[in-house]
Amino acid sequence: MGRIAGVTSEETRDRLLRAAAGVFARLGYAKASISDITAAAELSSGSIYAHFGSKAELFVATLRAHSEREIAGLLGGGDAIDVAAVIAARGATLDRRSAAEGSLVVEAIVAAKHDPKVAELLRDAFGQREARFAELLRGAQATGGIDDTVSSDAAARLILVIALGSLLVAALDLPAVDHDGWSGLIESLVDRFRGPMAPESPNR
């Protein structure tokens, strides 16, 4: 299978990431092969190496794509964003993660224990994610939206831990908790971070 006519480089990359997510979740990192992924994407093996240097890089790029979509949800509102409200809204959805997303994180952790390249790339990917959360929080502190006595680095770590933990729970396919109870708890946690200039929570 060769390159698909009329498809841009960016579209090809997105196609590979979507196919890789499904293959890695189904077969695991160790068993998934380049040919499995290209077959799922209906592309040639050369298309992978044109975009990614190795299976490890493709794997981490697949995980990063999920992370970037979440971060885009936080940053999409621009400078006027109510950070506390958006974090609460996003956090309220974490009890409804898909098992496929969770499987990718489990595979990442297992692969990182055996593949130093995956471990390094994974550490960098989630380290960058945490740093972006911390930057977002510091920006909100400067405008009074987030309490300036809260450590932005510690809060960013907490957000990362909760987000990753929700994926692991999804992979375990545990029984769902009451959604209203979950979202109410998240709102209470986020209220702790609100600054003097943050709009009042609609649930207060």
C-alpha positions as CSV (number, residue, x, y, z in Angstrom):
1,M,0.0,0.0,0.0
2,G,1.5,3.3,-1.0
3,R,0.8,6.9,-0.4
4,I,-2.8,7.9,-0.8
5,A,-3.2,10.5,-3.6
6,G,-4.5,13.9,-2.6
7,V,-3.7,13.4,1.1
8,T,-1.5,15.9,2.8
9,S,1.4,15.1,5.0
10,E,-0.5,16.3,8.1
11,E,-3.5,14.2,7.2
12,T,-1.2,11.2,6.8
13,R,0.3,11.8,10.2
14,D,-3.1,12.0,11.8
15,R,-4.2,8.9,10.1
16,L,-1.1,7.0,11.4
17,L,-1.8,8.3,15.0
18,R,-5.4,7.2,14.9
19,A,-4.4,3.8,13.6
20,A,-1.5,3.4,16.0
21,A,-3.8,4.2,19.0
22,G,-6.1,1.4,18.1
23,V,-3.3,-1.1,17.4
24,F,-1.3,-0.3,20.5
25,A,-4.4,-0.5,22.7
26,R,-5.4,-3.8,21.2
27,L,-2.0,-5.6,20.9
28,G,0.2,-3.8,23.3
29,Y,3.4,-1.9,22.6
30,A,5.7,-5.0,22.4
31,K,3.5,-7.1,20.1
32,A,2.4,-4.2,17.8
33,S,4.4,-4.1,14.6
34,I,4.9,-1.4,12.1
35,S,3.1,-3.6,9.5
36,D,0.1,-3.9,11.9
37,I,-0.1,-0.1,12.1
38,T,0.4,0.6,8.4
39,A,-2.2,-2.1,7.6
40,A,-4.7,-0.4,9.9
41,A,-3.9,3.0,8.4
42,E,-3.9,1.6,4.9
43,L,-0.5,3.2,4.2
44,S,3.0,2.0,3.4
45,S,5.7,1.4,6.0
46,G,7.6,4.3,4.5
47,S,4.9,6.7,5.6
48,I,5.7,5.9,9.2
49,Y,9.4,6.5,8.9
50,A,8.7,9.7,7.0
51,H,7.0,11.1,10.1
52,F,8.5,9.1,13.1
53,G,12.0,7.9,13.7
54,S,11.0,4.7,15.4
55,K,8.1,2.7,16.8
56,A,8.9,4.2,20.2
57,E,8.6,7.8,18.8
58,L,5.3,6.8,17.2
59,F,4.0,5.4,20.4
60,V,4.8,8.5,22.5
61,A,3.4,10.7,19.7
62,T,0.1,8.8,20.0
63,L,0.0,9.4,23.7
64,R,1.0,13.1,23.2
65,A,-1.8,13.5,20.7
66,H,-4.4,12.6,23.4
67,S,-2.7,15.0,25.9
68,E,-2.6,17.8,23.4
69,R,-6.3,17.6,22.8
70,E,-6.9,17.9,26.6
71,I,-4.6,20.9,26.9
72,A,-6.2,22.5,23.8
73,G,-9.5,22.3,25.7
74,L,-7.9,24.3,28.6
75,L,-6.1,26.8,26.4
76,G,-8.8,27.3,23.8
77,G,-10.4,30.3,25.6
78,G,-7.4,32.5,25.3
79,D,-6.3,35.1,27.9
80,A,-9.8,35.7,29.2
81,I,-10.3,32.0,30.2
82,D,-11.6,31.3,33.7
83,V,-9.0,28.7,34.5
84,A,-10.7,27.4,37.6
85,A,-14.0,26.9,35.9
86,V,-12.5,25.2,32.9
87,I,-10.4,22.8,35.0
88,A,-13.5,22.0,37.0
89,A,-15.5,21.3,33.8
90,R,-12.8,19.1,32.3
91,G,-12.2,17.3,35.6
92,A,-15.9,16.5,35.8
93,T,-15.6,14.4,32.7
94,L,-12.7,12.2,34.0
95,D,-15.0,9.6,35.4
96,R,-16.1,8.8,31.9
97,R,-12.8,8.0,30.2
98,S,-12.8,5.2,27.6
99,A,-11.1,1.9,28.2
100,A,-9.1,2.4,25.0
101,E,-7.5,5.6,26.3
102,G,-6.7,3.8,29.6
103,S,-5.1,0.9,27.7
104,L,-2.7,3.2,26.0
105,V,-1.4,4.6,29.3
106,V,-1.0,1.1,30.8
107,E,1.0,0.1,27.7
108,A,3.1,3.2,28.0
109,I,4.0,2.4,31.6
110,V,4.8,-1.2,30.8
111,A,6.8,-0.3,27.8
112,A,8.8,2.4,29.7
113,K,10.0,-0.2,32.2
114,H,11.6,-2.2,29.4
115,D,12.5,0.4,26.8
116,P,14.7,3.3,27.9
117,K,13.8,5.2,24.7
118,V,10.1,5.0,25.5
119,A,10.8,6.0,29.1
120,E,12.7,9.0,28.1
121,L,10.2,10.2,25.5
122,L,7.3,9.5,27.9
123,R,9.0,11.5,30.7
124,D,9.6,14.4,28.3
125,A,6.0,14.3,27.0
126,F,4.3,14.4,30.3
127,G,6.9,16.7,31.8
128,Q,6.0,19.2,29.1
129,R,2.3,18.7,29.8
130,E,2.8,19.4,33.5
131,A,4.9,22.5,32.7
132,R,2.1,23.9,30.5
133,F,-0.4,23.4,33.2
134,A,1.9,25.2,35.7
135,E,2.3,28.1,33.2
136,L,-1.5,28.3,32.7
137,L,-2.0,28.4,36.5
138,R,0.7,31.1,37.0
139,G,-1.0,33.2,34.4
140,A,-4.3,32.9,36.2
141,Q,-2.6,33.8,39.5
142,A,-1.3,37.0,37.9
143,T,-4.8,38.1,37.2
144,G,-6.4,36.9,40.4
145,G,-8.2,34.0,39.0
146,I,-6.2,31.5,41.0
147,D,-5.2,31.9,44.7
148,D,-1.5,33.1,44.6
149,T,-0.7,31.2,47.8
150,V,-1.2,27.9,45.9
151,S,2.0,26.4,44.5
152,S,1.4,26.3,40.7
153,D,3.9,23.4,40.3
154,A,2.2,21.4,43.0
155,A,-1.2,22.1,41.6
156,A,0.0,21.1,38.1
157,R,1.3,17.9,39.5
158,L,-2.1,17.2,41.2
159,I,-3.9,17.8,37.9
160,L,-1.5,15.4,36.1
161,V,-1.9,12.7,38.7
162,I,-5.7,12.9,38.6
163,A,-5.7,12.9,34.8
164,L,-3.4,9.9,34.5
165,G,-5.1,8.1,37.4
166,S,-8.5,8.4,35.6
167,L,-7.0,6.7,32.6
168,L,-5.7,3.8,34.7
169,V,-9.1,3.4,36.3
170,A,-10.7,3.4,32.8
171,A,-8.3,0.6,31.8
172,L,-9.4,-1.5,34.8
173,D,-13.1,-1.1,33.7
174,L,-14.2,-0.5,37.3
175,P,-17.9,0.2,37.9
176,A,-18.9,3.8,37.3
177,V,-19.3,6.1,40.3
178,D,-22.2,8.5,40.6
179,H,-21.4,11.3,38.1
180,D,-23.1,14.1,40.1
181,G,-21.1,13.0,43.2
182,W,-17.9,13.0,41.1
183,S,-18.4,16.4,39.5
184,G,-19.4,17.9,42.9
185,L,-16.2,16.6,44.4
186,I,-14.1,18.0,41.6
187,E,-15.8,21.4,41.9
188,S,-15.0,21.4,45.7
189,L,-11.4,20.7,45.0
190,V,-11.1,23.4,42.4
191,D,-12.8,25.9,44.7
192,R,-9.7,25.6,46.9
193,F,-7.7,27.1,44.1
194,R,-9.9,30.1,43.2
195,G,-8.5,33.5,43.6
196,P,-10.2,36.8,44.7
197,M,-11.0,37.8,41.0
198,A,-12.3,34.4,39.9
199,P,-16.0,34.4,39.0
200,E,-18.1,32.6,41.6
201,S,-18.7,28.9,41.0
202,P,-22.3,28.4,39.6
203,N,-22.7,25.4,42.0
204,R,-22.0,27.4,45.1
